[in-house]
Amino acid sequence: MAQQISHGENDGITKPPPEPSPLRKAKFFQANMRILVTGGAGFIGSHLVDRLMQNEKNEVIVLDNYFTGSKDNLRQWIGHPRFELIRHDVTEPLLIEVDQIYHLACPASPIFYKYNPVKTIKTNVIGTLNMLGLAKRVGARILLTSTSEVYGDPLVHPQTEDYWGNVNPIGVRSCYDEGKRVAETLMFDYHRQHGIEIRIARIFNTYGPRMNIDDGRVVSNFIAQAIRCPERRQEASATSLIWLTRISPCFADSILNASEFTMLELAETVKEMINPKVKIITVENTPDDPRQRKPDITKANQLLGWEPKIKLHEGIPLMEGDFRHRLGIPRKD
Ligand SMILES: O=c1ccn([C@@H]2O[C@H](COP(=O)(O)OP(=O)(O)O[C@H]3OC[C@@H](O)[C@H](O)[C@H]3O)[C@@H](O)[C@H]2O)c(=O)[nH]1
């Protein structure tokens, strides 16, 4: 009998979920939970790995091609008996025995996902197909990290999970936006058609320690610019009209913030807190840049008890400390 999981209009599972390994039900030998994290060397992935490794019953296997991730983010676990690190691109199939899959692999910053758009689509479509194929074969539960970009340039504000979005299918961001939308579709089709247990987290603009200093996203850019060079300009796109919300997933130790502010306000806050000498200039928006985003977190709060904990004024100094440490530039005061 198929397990009944209600997803409103997404109901209609035709097959029972695949059976997990017999070791999960063994009477005398309680196997560790084997957890695969794709993109585990990245900013969010490595925080997730830290959290998973805290549980002594977990074995964590990280897959990463190091396009944006770094071994350095995982250095505390390299050599640990419950930890394995594999250099592998998710666009290639992988045969492995695991109980759970956290599928994070994909560049998330616009400058990186636009660098090779065809590869970005392959990562989202072929990579997700490969991971779903693996989940089906071994009966693993799979979580996909999706994105606020599935809403495109949203016409609904704030965005709830049931909003279908307003996405340009042929723009410069489409490789990521549409790639993640197809990835979500594949997740639901594997769930309906093959009974796979799925989870999807749509992550909004996130920042925190371990982010690449040259990640290119706005919070890290402003902080890095303010630290690196007193004369350097902080470029805020024509955003006195643009409002965004910074929010990150409940499982990572990254800095959380769900208040709403313009890019100009953000630039001014960073200037005031880190480097009053920096000049703020306003430039034109890049094509497809969404004008306003903010998640409606009611459901996440009700179902997961999740809410953002760190406000922007607390998050900026934490990021600044992390960047100064990595750049070797101490504070002057
Ligand atoms: O130096 C900068 C960088 C960015 N910006 C602006 O800041 C805003 C945010 O842009 P970012 O590059 O930080 O990233 P985005 O918010 O567009 O997308 C990001 O966050 C949402 C996630 O779902 C996506 O995965 C991620 O790509 C944009 O309006 C952009 O024009 C600046 O004003 N200056």
The ligand as a Gaussian input file, in Angstrom:
#p B3LYP/6-31G(d) Opt

LIG

0 1
 O       27.802000      44.175000      -5.688000
 C       26.577000      44.015000      -5.769000
 C       25.975000      42.747000      -5.966000
 C       24.614000      42.673000      -6.073000
 N       23.820000      43.807000      -5.984000
 C       22.357000      43.727000      -6.040000
 O       21.939000      43.005000      -4.924000
 C       20.773000      42.284000      -5.243000
 C       20.997000      40.823000      -4.867000
 O       21.869000      40.229000      -5.783000
 P       22.795000      39.007000      -5.426000
 O       23.849000      38.941000      -6.465000
 O       23.229000      39.104000      -4.003000
 O       21.911000      37.706000      -5.559000
 P       20.366000      37.400000      -5.876000
 O       19.539000      37.830000      -4.720000
 O       20.027000      37.961000      -7.203000
 O       20.376000      35.827000      -5.998000
 C       20.889000      35.065000      -4.915000
 O       20.018000      35.070000      -3.822000
 C       18.830000      34.394000      -3.947000
 C       19.158000      32.949000      -4.080000
 O       17.981000      32.191000      -4.217000
 C       20.028000      32.720000      -5.269000
 O       20.498000      31.398000      -5.272000
 C       21.187000      33.622000      -5.333000
 O       21.678000      33.565000      -6.621000
 C       20.508000      42.494000      -6.700000
 O       19.524000      43.498000      -6.838000
 C       21.841000      42.969000      -7.243000
 O       21.730000      43.826000      -8.363000
 C       24.403000      45.032000      -5.751000
 O       23.711000      46.021000      -5.621000
 N       25.761000      45.115000      -5.685000

